[in-house]
Amino acid sequence: MQVSQFSYVAVLAFVIVGSIWLEVVLRTRVLVRPRRLTLTIIPVLAPFLLWDAYAISQGHWWFDESRILGLYLPGDIPVDELLFFIVIPFASVLTIEAVRSVKGWTVGDES
């Protein structure tokens, strides 16, 4: 494996590093509510993975094999892409929860 094959995963690692501190510093409590996080990520993950599989099968979408790990899911979807659809929503949830924490905003399931 070449170092460049970690490019996609390295970007995702930077996203995690850039947002995980919000959990600790601002006490977003995202990680202590795994059910809520899962219910947020799954609706994003499922349709976009299907879309990717379709786009790849039609030749509309491709991934530079020198920049990905080379591990594939059914539909020729790189594992890196699966991680993208987990990491980016996770970072987004951390960010919005950090804003909520700072602003004192509540949502329907909190009192």
GROMACS elastic network, one bead per residue, 0.5 to 0.9 nm:
[ bonds ]
;  ai    aj funct       b0    kb
    1     4     6  0.83540   500
    1     5     6  0.66788   500
    1     6     6  0.87461   500
    1    69     6  0.80332   500
    2     5     6  0.54952   500
    2     6     6  0.77115   500
    2    66     6  0.79410   500
    2    67     6  0.89329   500
    3     6     6  0.57282   500
    3     7     6  0.75566   500
    3    67     6  0.86359   500
    4     7     6  0.53134   500
    4     8     6  0.86561   500
    4    66     6  0.62954   500
    4    67     6  0.53635   500
    4    68     6  0.77576   500
    5     8     6  0.74634   500
    5     9     6  0.83276   500
    5    65     6  0.74510   500
    5    66     6  0.52987   500
    5    69     6  0.52713   500
    5    70     6  0.77629   500
    6     9     6  0.52763   500
    6    10     6  0.57449   500
    6    11     6  0.86074   500
    6    66     6  0.87548   500
    6    67     6  0.62263   500
    6    68     6  0.59912   500
    6    69     6  0.61845   500
    7    10     6  0.50429   500
    7    11     6  0.63594   500
    7    12     6  0.88008   500
    7    66     6  0.86542   500
    7    67     6  0.52263   500
    7    68     6  0.65622   500
    7    69     6  0.85935   500
    8    11     6  0.53210   500
    8    12     6  0.65196   500
    8    13     6  0.87835   500
    8    67     6  0.61702   500
    8    68     6  0.58432   500
    8    69     6  0.81505   500
    8    80     6  0.64843   500
    8    81     6  0.83905   500
    8    84     6  0.85744   500
    9    12     6  0.50190   500
    9    13     6  0.61298   500
    9    14     6  0.86800   500
    9    67     6  0.88149   500
    9    68     6  0.74209   500
    9    69     6  0.79415   500
    9    80     6  0.61891   500
    9    83     6  0.79588   500
    9    84     6  0.83292   500
   10    14     6  0.62543   500
   10    15     6  0.86705   500
   11    14     6  0.51204   500
   11    15     6  0.63694   500
   11    16     6  0.88214   500
   12    16     6  0.63283   500
   12    17     6  0.86721   500
   12    80     6  0.87292   500
   12    83     6  0.77488   500
   12    84     6  0.67002   500
   12    87     6  0.66055   500
   12    88     6  0.77949   500
   13    16     6  0.50764   500
   13    17     6  0.61303   500
   13    18     6  0.84165   500
   13    87     6  0.85615   500
   14    17     6  0.50251   500
   14    18     6  0.58705   500
   14    19     6  0.85611   500
   15    18     6  0.50293   500
   15    19     6  0.62778   500
   15    20     6  0.84333   500
   15    87     6  0.75405   500
   15    88     6  0.75097   500
   15    91     6  0.69619   500
   16    19     6  0.52880   500
   16    20     6  0.55984   500
   16    21     6  0.87086   500
   16    87     6  0.69563   500
   16    88     6  0.84164   500
   16    90     6  0.83712   500
   16    91     6  0.65560   500
   17    20     6  0.55585   500
   17    21     6  0.70978   500
   18    21     6  0.69985   500
   18    22     6  0.85586   500
   18    91     6  0.84400   500
   19    22     6  0.57193   500
   19    23     6  0.78485   500
   19    90     6  0.89125   500
   19    91     6  0.57879   500
   19    92     6  0.85006   500
   19    94     6  0.66360   500
   19    95     6  0.69912   500
   20    23     6  0.55710   500
   20    24     6  0.73733   500
   20    91     6  0.74741   500
   20    94     6  0.72615   500
   21    24     6  0.53121   500
   21    25     6  0.59488   500
   21    26     6  0.79808   500
   22    25     6  0.52468   500
   22    26     6  0.52462   500
   22    27     6  0.67815   500
   22    28     6  0.65388   500
   22    94     6  0.65464   500
   22    95     6  0.72966   500
   22    97     6  0.85323   500
   22    98     6  0.61817   500
   23    26     6  0.59189   500
   23    29     6  0.61568   500
   23    30     6  0.67440   500
   23    31     6  0.75449   500
   23    94     6  0.68288   500
   23    97     6  0.87115   500
   23    98     6  0.77152   500
   24    27     6  0.51792   500
   24    28     6  0.73551   500
   24    29     6  0.83427   500
   25    28     6  0.81816   500
   26    29     6  0.86570   500
   26    97     6  0.87768   500
   26    98     6  0.60827   500
   26   101     6  0.66275   500
   26   102     6  0.74701   500
   27    30     6  0.83130   500
   27    97     6  0.88077   500
   27    98     6  0.76647   500
   27   101     6  0.74616   500
   28    31     6  0.82150   500
   28    94     6  0.67021   500
   28    95     6  0.86542   500
   28    96     6  0.89076   500
   28    97     6  0.53881   500
   28    98     6  0.55644   500
   28    99     6  0.89036   500
   28   100     6  0.82351   500
   28   101     6  0.63888   500
   29    32     6  0.54155   500
   29    33     6  0.67130   500
   29    94     6  0.86306   500
   29    97     6  0.80662   500
   30    33     6  0.54690   500
   30    34     6  0.71420   500
   30    36     6  0.80716   500
   30    37     6  0.68272   500
   30    90     6  0.86854   500
   30    93     6  0.75014   500
   30    94     6  0.65091   500
   30    97     6  0.74850   500
   31    34     6  0.58626   500
   31    37     6  0.77123   500
   32    35     6  0.88618   500
   33    36     6  0.55211   500
   33    37     6  0.64103   500
   33    38     6  0.87621   500
   34    38     6  0.59528   500
   34    39     6  0.84748   500
   35    38     6  0.50918   500
   35    39     6  0.61119   500
   35    40     6  0.85877   500
   36    39     6  0.51192   500
   36    40     6  0.62916   500
   36    41     6  0.88251   500
   37    40     6  0.50632   500
   37    41     6  0.62508   500
   37    42     6  0.86962   500
   37    89     6  0.89541   500
   37    90     6  0.73958   500
   37    93     6  0.77524   500
   38    41     6  0.51362   500
   38    42     6  0.59550   500
   38    43     6  0.88412   500
   39    42     6  0.57225   500
   39    43     6  0.70477   500
   40    43     6  0.63625   500
   40    44     6  0.73350   500
   40    89     6  0.76832   500
   40    90     6  0.84861   500
   40    93     6  0.81982   500
   41    44     6  0.53475   500
   41    45     6  0.59990   500
   41    46     6  0.87292   500
   41    85     6  0.76978   500
   41    86     6  0.64040   500
   41    89     6  0.60938   500
   41    90     6  0.72360   500
   42    46     6  0.60059   500
   42    47     6  0.87942   500
   42    86     6  0.84769   500
   43    46     6  0.58848   500
   43    47     6  0.69930   500
   43    48     6  0.88358   500
   44    47     6  0.62417   500
   44    48     6  0.63355   500
   44    49     6  0.85848   500
   44    85     6  0.70136   500
   44    86     6  0.84477   500
   44    89     6  0.77288   500
   45    48     6  0.55709   500
   45    49     6  0.60115   500
   45    50     6  0.86389   500
   45    82     6  0.76250   500
   45    85     6  0.54776   500
   45    86     6  0.69340   500
   45    89     6  0.89371   500
   46    49     6  0.53975   500
   46    50     6  0.63563   500
   46    51     6  0.86919   500
   46    85     6  0.89978   500
   47    50     6  0.50994   500
   47    51     6  0.60712   500
   47    52     6  0.85800   500
   48    52     6  0.60069   500
   48    53     6  0.85001   500
   48    85     6  0.77421   500
   49    53     6  0.61341   500
   49    54     6  0.85970   500
   49    75     6  0.88719   500
   49    77     6  0.76179   500
   49    81     6  0.82140   500
   49    82     6  0.72776   500
   49    85     6  0.80906   500
   50    53     6  0.50811   500
   50    54     6  0.62080   500
   50    55     6  0.85815   500
   50    75     6  0.83931   500
   51    54     6  0.51529   500
   51    55     6  0.60700   500
   51    56     6  0.84903   500
   52    55     6  0.50551   500
   52    56     6  0.59389   500
   52    57     6  0.84247   500
   52    61     6  0.72496   500
   52    75     6  0.81817   500
   52    76     6  0.89111   500
   52    77     6  0.69427   500
   52    81     6  0.87860   500
   53    56     6  0.51997   500
   53    57     6  0.60918   500
   53    58     6  0.86493   500
   53    61     6  0.87985   500
   53    74     6  0.80478   500
   53    76     6  0.67231   500
   53    77     6  0.62100   500
   54    57     6  0.51344   500
   54    58     6  0.62369   500
   54    59     6  0.86637   500
   54    60     6  0.85581   500
   54    61     6  0.86853   500
   54    75     6  0.77498   500
   55    58     6  0.51876   500
   55    59     6  0.61678   500
   55    60     6  0.50062   500
   55    61     6  0.51319   500
   55    62     6  0.81140   500
   56    59     6  0.51085   500
   56    60     6  0.59554   500
   56    62     6  0.59204   500
   56    63     6  0.88935   500
   56    75     6  0.75665   500
   56    76     6  0.71548   500
   56    77     6  0.77137   500
   57    60     6  0.77238   500
   57    61     6  0.80994   500
   57    75     6  0.72873   500
   57    76     6  0.80020   500
   58    61     6  0.76509   500
   59    62     6  0.69745   500
   62    65     6  0.88529   500
   63    66     6  0.86284   500
   63    67     6  0.78096   500
   63    68     6  0.74937   500
   63    77     6  0.89126   500
   63    78     6  0.79372   500
   64    67     6  0.55072   500
   64    68     6  0.67950   500
   65    68     6  0.54579   500
   65    69     6  0.76939   500
   65    70     6  0.65670   500
   66    69     6  0.81074   500
   66    70     6  0.83369   500
   67    70     6  0.85935   500
   68    71     6  0.80369   500
   68    78     6  0.73249   500
   68    79     6  0.83784   500
   68    80     6  0.64697   500
   68    81     6  0.89355   500
   69    72     6  0.86356   500
   69    78     6  0.76030   500
   69    79     6  0.74648   500
   69    80     6  0.68465   500
   70    78     6  0.67044   500
   70    79     6  0.78320   500
   70    80     6  0.85548   500
   71    76     6  0.89420   500
   71    77     6  0.84440   500
   71    78     6  0.57310   500
   71    79     6  0.56518   500
   71    80     6  0.79627   500
   72    75     6  0.80382   500
   72    76     6  0.55056   500
   72    77     6  0.53473   500
   72    79     6  0.54470   500
   72    80     6  0.84920   500
   73    76     6  0.57033   500
   73    77     6  0.50605   500
   73    78     6  0.60598   500
   73    79     6  0.62627   500
   73    82     6  0.84598   500
   74    77     6  0.63850   500
   74    78     6  0.89007   500
   75    78     6  0.89033   500
   77    80     6  0.82468   500
   77    81     6  0.66748   500
   77    82     6  0.75287   500
   78    81     6  0.53510   500
   78    82     6  0.68838   500
   78    83     6  0.89546   500
   79    82     6  0.50528   500
   79    83     6  0.63150   500
   79    84     6  0.86519   500
   80    83     6  0.50716   500
   80    84     6  0.62534   500
   80    85     6  0.89293   500
   81    85     6  0.64779   500
   81    86     6  0.88081   500
   82    85     6  0.52881   500
   82    86     6  0.65842   500
   82    87     6  0.87680   500
   83    86     6  0.50679   500
   83    87     6  0.58646   500
   83    88     6  0.83581   500
   84    87     6  0.51775   500
   84    88     6  0.58300   500
   84    89     6  0.83593   500
   85    88     6  0.59134   500
   85    89     6  0.65728   500
   85    90     6  0.86572   500
   86    89     6  0.58051   500
   86    90     6  0.61453   500
   86    91     6  0.87514   500
   87    90     6  0.50123   500
   87    91     6  0.60803   500
   87    92     6  0.85139   500
   88    91     6  0.51233   500
   88    92     6  0.60980   500
   88    93     6  0.86188   500
   89    93     6  0.60727   500
   89    94     6  0.85255   500
   90    93     6  0.51449   500
   90    94     6  0.62228   500
   90    95     6  0.86107   500
   91    94     6  0.50182   500
   91    95     6  0.61268   500
   91    96     6  0.87194   500
   92    95     6  0.50224   500
   92    96     6  0.62184   500
   92    97     6  0.84527   500
   93    96     6  0.52424   500
   93    97     6  0.59445   500
   93    98     6  0.83729   500
   94    97     6  0.51516   500
   94    98     6  0.60263   500
   94    99     6  0.87012   500
   95    98     6  0.50372   500
   95    99     6  0.63442   500
   95   100     6  0.86394   500
   96    99     6  0.50530   500
   96   100     6  0.61383   500
   96   101     6  0.85198   500
   97   101     6  0.59812   500
   97   102     6  0.85952   500
   98   102     6  0.62331   500
   98   103     6  0.85132   500
   99   102     6  0.52069   500
   99   103     6  0.59772   500
   99   104     6  0.81797   500
   99   105     6  0.81584   500
  100   103     6  0.51064   500
  100   104     6  0.54885   500
  100   106     6  0.70189   500
  101   104     6  0.52097   500
  101   105     6  0.67912   500
  101   106     6  0.86472   500
  102   105     6  0.80405   500
  106   109     6  0.81403   500
  106   110     6  0.61421   500
  106   111     6  0.72677   500
  107   110     6  0.56925   500
  107   111     6  0.80174   500
  108   111     6  0.76290   500
